[in-house]
Amino acid sequence: MKVMKRDGSTEVFMPEKIVVSAVKSGAPYETARDIASSLSKRTESTMKSTEIRKHVLSELRTRKAASAADAWEAYDQKHKKT
């Protein structure tokens, strides 16, 4: 799968990026791995980075890691102006 970034460029999907970001936000490692794995199994050839972000945040909240989702969003708002 490819990821279409906000600037229009594309890159190969790397599940490790999801794991690292989720863990840095405070999510348990296993939860982060499960979410990244679920994205890896999707059949789309390309996904927008914003869709991936929404999926990860939703999954964090449903897996009782809402504080990690909140931390991720706070980081994005501060550093990425989302």
Contact map, one row per residue, 1 for C-alpha under 8 A:
1110000000011000000000000000000000000001001111100000000000000000000000000000000000
1111000001111000000000000000000000000000000011100000000000000000000000000000000000
1111100001111000000000000000000000000000000001111000000000000000000000000000000000
0111110111100000000000000000000000000000000001111000000000000000000000000000000000
0011111111100000000000000000000000000000000000011100000000000000000000000000000000
0001111110000000000000000000000000000000000000011100000000000000000000000000000000
0000111110000000000000000000000000000000000000000000000000000000000000000000000000
0001111111000000000000000000000000000000000000000000000000000000000000000000000000
0001111111100000000000000000000000000000000000000000000000000000000000000000000000
0111100111110000000000000000000000000000000000000000000000000000000000000000000000
0111100011111000000000000000000000000000000000000000000000000000000000000000000000
1110000001111100000000000000000000000000000000000000000000000000000000000000000000
1110000000111110000000000000000000000001000000000000000000000000000000000000000000
0000000000011111110000000000000000000000000000000000000000000000000000000000000000
0000000000001111111000000000000000011011000000000000000000000000000000000000000000
0000000000000111111100000000000000010000000000000000000000000000000000000000000000
0000000000000111111110000000000000000000000000000000000000000000000000000000000000
0000000000000111111111000000000100110000000000000000000100000000000000000000000000
0000000000000011111111100000100110110000000000000000000000000000000000000000000000
0000000000000001111111110000000100000000000000000000000000000000000000000000000000
0000000000000000111111111000000000000000000000000000000000000000000000010000000000
0000000000000000011111111111100100000000000000000000000000000000000110010000000000
0000000000000000001111111111100100000000000000000000000000000000000000000000000000
0000000000000000000111111110000000000000000000000000000000000000000000000000000000
0000000000000000000011111110000000000000000000000000000000000000000110110000000000
0000000000000000000001111111000000000000000000000000000000000000101100100000000000
0000000000000000000001111111101100000000000000000000000000010000100100000000000000
0000000000000000000001100111111100000000000000000000000000000000100000000000000000
0000000000000000001001100011111110000000000000000000000000000000000000000000000000
0000000000000000000000000001111111000000000000000000000000000000000000000000000000
0000000000000000000000000011111111100000000000000000000000010010000000000000000000
0000000000000000011101100011111111110000000000000000000000000000000000000000000000
0000000000000000001000000000111111111000000000000000000000000000000000000000000000
0000000000000000000000000000011111111100000000000000000000000000000000000000000000
0000000000000000011000000000001111111110000000000000000100100000000000000000000000
0000000000000011011000000000000111111111000000000000000000000000000000000000000000
0000000000000010000000000000000011111111100000000000000000000000000000000000000000
0000000000000000000000000000000001111111110000000000000000000000000000000000000000
0000000000000010000000000000000000111111110000000001000000000000000000000000000000
1000000000001010000000000000000000011111110000000000000000000000000000000000000000
0000000000000000000000000000000000001111111000000000000000000000000000000000000000
0000000000000000000000000000000000000111111100000000000000000000000000000000000000
1000000000000000000000000000000000000000111110000000000000000000000000000000000000
1000000000000000000000000000000000000000011111100000000000000000000000000000000000
1100000000000000000000000000000000000000001111100000000000000000000000000000000000
1111000000000000000000000000000000000000000111110000000000000000000000000000000000
1111000000000000000000000000000000000000000111111011000000000000000000000000000000
0011110000000000000000000000000000000000000001111111000000000000000000000000000000
0011110000000000000000000000000000000000000000111111100000000000000000000000000000
0000110000000000000000000000000000000000000000011111110000000000000000000000000000
0000000000000000000000000000000000000000000000111111111000000000000000000000000000
0000000000000000000000000000000000000010000000111111111100000000000000000000000000
0000000000000000000000000000000000000000000000001111111110000000000000000000000000
0000000000000000000000000000000000000000000000000111111111000000000000000000000000
0000000000000000000000000000000000000000000000000011111111100000000000000000000000
0000000000000000010000000000000000100000000000000001111111110000000000000000000000
0000000000000000000000000000000000000000000000000000111111111000000010010000000000
0000000000000000000000000000000000000000000000000000011111111100000010000000000000
0000000000000000000000000000000000100000000000000000001111111110000000000000000000
0000000000000000000000000010001000000000000000000000000111111111110110000000000000
0000000000000000000000000000000000000000000000000000000011111111110010000000000000
0000000000000000000000000000000000000000000000000000000001111111110000000000000000
0000000000000000000000000000001000000000000000000000000000111111110000000000000000
0000000000000000000000000000000000000000000000000000000000011111110000000000000000
0000000000000000000000000111000000000000000000000000000000011111111110000000000000
0000000000000000000000000000000000000000000000000000000000011111111111000000000000
0000000000000000000000000100000000000000000000000000000000000000111111100000000000
0000000000000000000001001110000000000000000000000000000000010000111111110000000000
0000000000000000000001001000000000000000000000000000000011011000111111111000000000
0000000000000000000000000000000000000000000000000000000000000000011111111100000000
0000000000000000000000001100000000000000000000000000000000000000001111111110000000
0000000000000000000011001000000000000000000000000000000010000000000111111111000000
0000000000000000000000000000000000000000000000000000000000000000000011111111100000
0000000000000000000000000000000000000000000000000000000000000000000001111111110000
0000000000000000000000000000000000000000000000000000000000000000000000111111111100
0000000000000000000000000000000000000000000000000000000000000000000000011111111111
0000000000000000000000000000000000000000000000000000000000000000000000001111111111
0000000000000000000000000000000000000000000000000000000000000000000000000111111110
0000000000000000000000000000000000000000000000000000000000000000000000000011111110
0000000000000000000000000000000000000000000000000000000000000000000000000011111111
0000000000000000000000000000000000000000000000000000000000000000000000000001111111
0000000000000000000000000000000000000000000000000000000000000000000000000001100111
